[in-house]
């Protein structure tokens, strides 16, 4: 009788270990899927006209200058670009 109870406890413990391993590998596969998709930004890339870097359009600072829309990565680049466009 005692041997039967011990056997049931042992099988329950083994089932629990298999369940934990299943959850571990399932979570591990989710991590790999999110890491394999590096493109967070799905929008168009635009060029900062002052420092020549590219950034997502939705993150850029936009400025209309001379009827043309320009994009900048920071307020500093925007200000420096405007200063270089001033007539001397």
Backbone torsions as a table, in degrees:
resi	resn	phi	psi	omega
1	UNK	NA	-48.3	179.8
2	UNK	-63.7	-34.9	178.7
3	UNK	-66.8	-36.0	178.3
4	UNK	-66.3	-40.3	178.7
5	UNK	-67.1	-41.6	178.1
6	UNK	-61.1	-40.5	179.7
7	UNK	-64.6	-40.8	178.9
8	UNK	-65.3	-42.3	178.1
9	UNK	-64.1	-41.3	178.8
10	UNK	-62.9	-45.0	178.2
11	UNK	-64.0	-40.2	177.4
12	UNK	-62.5	-41.8	178.4
13	UNK	-63.8	-42.4	178.9
14	UNK	-64.7	-40.2	177.5
15	UNK	-63.3	-40.8	179.0
16	UNK	-64.1	-41.0	177.7
17	UNK	-63.3	-43.8	178.1
18	UNK	-62.1	-41.2	178.1
19	UNK	-61.7	-44.0	178.6
20	UNK	-63.9	-40.9	177.1
21	UNK	-63.6	-40.3	177.5
22	UNK	-60.4	-47.5	179.8
23	UNK	-63.6	-38.8	179.5
24	UNK	-62.2	-49.2	-177.9
25	UNK	-71.1	-30.1	176.3
26	UNK	-67.3	-43.6	177.8
27	UNK	-66.3	-36.8	178.9
28	UNK	-64.4	-38.8	178.7
29	UNK	-69.1	-31.9	176.2
30	UNK	-66.7	-39.2	178.6
31	UNK	-63.6	-42.6	179.7
32	UNK	-65.2	-35.7	179.1
33	UNK	-67.8	-40.5	-179.8
34	UNK	-71.9	-30.6	179.1
35	UNK	-77.2	-24.8	-178.1
36	UNK	-80.5	-5.9	179.1
37	UNK	-112.8	79.9	-173.4
38	UNK	-76.3	-12.8	-175.8
39	UNK	-80.3	88.6	177.0
40	UNK	-70.2	-39.8	-175.4
41	UNK	-92.9	124.6	-178.8
42	UNK	-104.6	-1.7	-179.0
43	UNK	-82.3	-175.3	-178.6
44	UNK	-80.9	144.0	176.2
45	UNK	-89.8	138.4	179.0
46	UNK	-125.1	158.8	-176.2
47	UNK	-103.1	131.8	171.6
48	UNK	-74.0	120.5	-173.3
49	UNK	-72.8	-16.3	-178.8
50	UNK	-91.2	-52.7	-175.4
51	UNK	-101.6	3.3	175.1
52	UNK	59.4	34.4	174.1
53	UNK	-103.2	156.9	177.6
54	UNK	-106.6	142.4	178.9
55	UNK	-149.9	160.3	178.6
56	UNK	-62.8	138.6	-176.6
57	UNK	-58.1	-36.4	-178.2
58	UNK	-69.7	-15.8	178.4
59	UNK	-100.8	-6.9	-174.7
60	UNK	-80.9	153.3	172.0
61	UNK	-88.6	124.0	-176.2
62	UNK	-101.7	143.2	179.4
63	UNK	-146.3	129.9	174.7
64	UNK	-88.8	117.4	179.8
65	UNK	-130.8	118.8	178.9
66	UNK	62.2	33.5	179.3
67	UNK	79.3	4.1	179.7
68	UNK	-119.5	138.9	179.2
69	UNK	-85.6	126.4	177.9
70	UNK	-114.0	151.2	-178.7
71	UNK	-120.2	143.0	-178.7
72	UNK	-136.5	150.2	-179.5
73	UNK	-83.9	-22.2	-178.5
74	UNK	-151.9	166.4	177.5
75	UNK	-65.7	-33.4	179.4
76	UNK	-64.5	-45.1	178.4
77	UNK	-64.1	-39.0	178.2
78	UNK	-60.9	-47.1	-177.6
79	UNK	-65.4	-43.0	179.5
80	UNK	-64.5	-38.1	177.9
81	UNK	-64.7	-44.2	179.2
82	UNK	-62.3	-40.3	179.3
83	UNK	-64.5	-35.9	179.3
84	UNK	-74.7	-21.0	-179.6
85	UNK	-88.5	-8.7	178.9
86	UNK	-66.9	138.8	177.3
87	UNK	-67.3	141.3	-175.8
88	UNK	-92.5	NA	NA
